[in-house]
Amino acid sequence: MERIPFGIQRMDSLIDGGAPRGTVVLLSGESGAGAREFMYTSAAINGLASVDPERHDLYYGDLAGDATLPDEIHYVSFTAGESQFRWELAQTMEDDIVEGGLEAITFHDLSTDFFHDSPLPRDWYADRTPSVKDLRSRTDREGLLSAFGDLMSDHAADNLVVIDSLTDLISATEDEVSWSDVTYILKGLQKAAHRWNGLVLAHVNHETLSPERHGQLVDAVNGTMRFEWESGGSTRARTLVVKQFRGVLSALEDENIVRFETEIDDDGFDISDVRKIR
């Protein structure tokens, strides 16, 4: 089975090189527990591999035999601009990883569509003064979900696409995006991803969801990784649990692995320890 690497070497080595092509993976995380850093690292390390293979080999090593790089990397944000994304990436990893990785990442900013019907001043989310054409489009504009759907249709095939974040869609007004829209998006992505033959990573903060709604999202995707804080005595540790993942979870169970301890270092997101089922 051909795979696309996540870009986290220790994890990829445990699952035959990465995620199977044609899959949608939900990155479900508590605030600060590492889900966002996982996204950044996956995009940057895969980007670095296509731009600077020697530097990629230094930070990641060799790809597994069944792993192949995505043709392109696309990062989609509903609320942030590209400058903010670049700044946050620079706070997560070494400069040389960021500089190389960013060369291969295409950033898509949907914040104008997202904030269009909000009461916020336009200059908060748009860089320029609206023209007559822009003002006309505020009346008969393309909807946020239509713009997102067109973007995915145009760029997802054979590529890595990171969606940041489903939490933004969930927090949108019911007139703009309903809960049923969010579940339809994931189920539709899962169906289309099989044909696209790429990898889609979709982030959500599960603290904002009821257990029932979170379960609906988990059921709509191929795989779910849950990023959590774990307390023990006077310390807290970031942990990652693979909740379900068709085509991957069986390999972890064969190794009796149930939970990963994780850390954020200068190379980005990393696995610091692997726990086995007792």
Summary of the structure (lengths in Angstrom):
residues: 278
radius of gyration: 18.7
end to end distance: 29.7
largest distance: 66.2
contacts: 891
relative contact order: 0.20
helix: 43%
strand: 26%
